């Protein structure tokens, strides 16, 4: 799944629809109802708080196929791990360069370990 990068200038001014859920960092992603949701927004209150990675991973493993968006203190250093954890979009912090972030996402195309959506390389047929 490709990760869509969004800058603050690209954010819509409109209010989020009812099919969007902003999930608090301390919420248990195992217990929320996913029916009718098309987008779940997960917050990174600071760079060193990685709870949203776990939430995204759990949501994908539960079968959520909609947009999982990262907001908050989102740095380009986190993008590859976000993509592998199940995020499908990320709103970059205002001082981050989206073009450089996109370049970083293209550096690695295959991984030995599994991720939220992919089959581990060692389990794939030769």
C-alpha positions in Angstrom: 0.0 0.0 0.0 1.4 3.4 -1.0 1.6 6.1 1.6 0.0 9.4 0.5 1.9 12.5 1.9 -0.2 15.6 2.7 1.2 19.0 3.6 -0.6 21.4 5.8 -1.3 23.6 2.8 -3.1 20.7 1.1 -5.5 20.0 4.0 -9.1 20.7 3.3 -10.9 23.3 5.4 -14.0 21.2 5.6 -15.2 19.3 8.8 -14.4 15.6 8.8 -17.4 13.4 7.8 -19.3 11.1 10.1 -17.4 8.2 8.6 -14.1 9.5 10.0 -13.0 8.6 13.5 -10.2 10.4 15.4 -8.8 7.8 17.7 -7.0 8.9 20.9 -3.5 7.5 21.6 -4.6 5.6 24.6 -7.7 4.0 22.9 -7.7 0.2 22.4 -7.8 -0.4 18.6 -9.1 -3.9 19.3 -12.4 -2.7 20.8 -13.6 0.1 18.4 -16.4 -0.6 16.0 -15.2 -0.4 12.4 -18.6 -0.6 10.7 -19.3 2.5 8.5 -15.9 4.0 8.9 -13.9 5.1 5.9 -11.1 6.9 7.7 -9.4 6.6 11.0 -7.1 9.4 12.2 -4.3 8.5 14.5 -2.3 11.1 16.4 1.5 11.4 17.0 1.5 14.0 19.8 5.3 14.0 19.7 7.9 12.2 17.6 8.9 9.8 20.3 5.3 8.6 21.0 4.8 5.5 18.8 1.5 4.2 20.1 -0.2 5.1 16.8 2.1 2.6 15.0 0.6 -0.2 17.1 -3.0 1.1 16.6 -2.6 1.2 12.8 -1.1 -2.3 12.8 -4.0 -3.7 14.8 -6.6 -2.0 12.7 -5.2 -3.5 9.5 -5.0 -6.9 11.1 -8.6 -6.5 12.0 -9.4 -6.0 8.4 -9.9 -2.2 8.2 -9.4 -1.3 4.5 -10.1 2.4 4.7 -7.7 5.3 5.1 -5.6 5.3 8.2 -4.1 8.8 8.5 -1.2 10.0 10.7 -1.4 13.5 12.1 0.5 15.5 14.6 4.3 15.5 15.0 4.8 13.5 11.8 8.4 13.6 10.4 9.7 12.1 7.2 12.0 9.9 9.2 8.9 7.9 10.3 7.3 7.4 6.9 8.6 4.0 5.9 7.6 2.5 9.3 4.2 4.2 9.0 3.7 2.6 5.6 4.8 -0.8 6.9 2.5 -0.5 10.0 -0.6 0.1 7.8 -0.9 3.9 7.4 -2.2 5.0 4.0 -1.8 8.8 4.4 0.2 11.1 6.6 -0.1 14.9 7.2 3.5 16.1 7.6 4.6 18.6 10.2 4.9 22.0 8.6 8.7 22.1 8.4 9.0 18.7 6.6 9.8 18.4 2.9 7.2 16.1 1.2 9.4 15.6 -1.9 12.3 14.3 0.2 9.9 12.1 2.2 8.6 10.6 -1.1 12.2 9.9 -2.1 12.9 8.1 1.2 9.8 5.9 0.7 11.3 4.7 -2.6 14.7 3.6 -1.2 13.6 0.1 0.0 11.2 -2.0 -2.1 11.4 -5.4 -0.3 11.7 -6.5 3.3 12.5 -9.8 4.8 10.1 -9.3 7.7 6.4 -9.2 7.4 4.4 -6.0 7.9 0.7 -5.1 8.4 -0.3 -6.1 4.9 2.5 -8.1 3.3 3.7 -11.6 3.4 7.2 -12.0 4.8 9.8 -12.6 2.1 10.8 -15.9 3.6 7.2 -17.2 3.2 6.9 -16.2 -0.5 7.3 -18.9 -3.1 10.6 -18.8 -4.9 
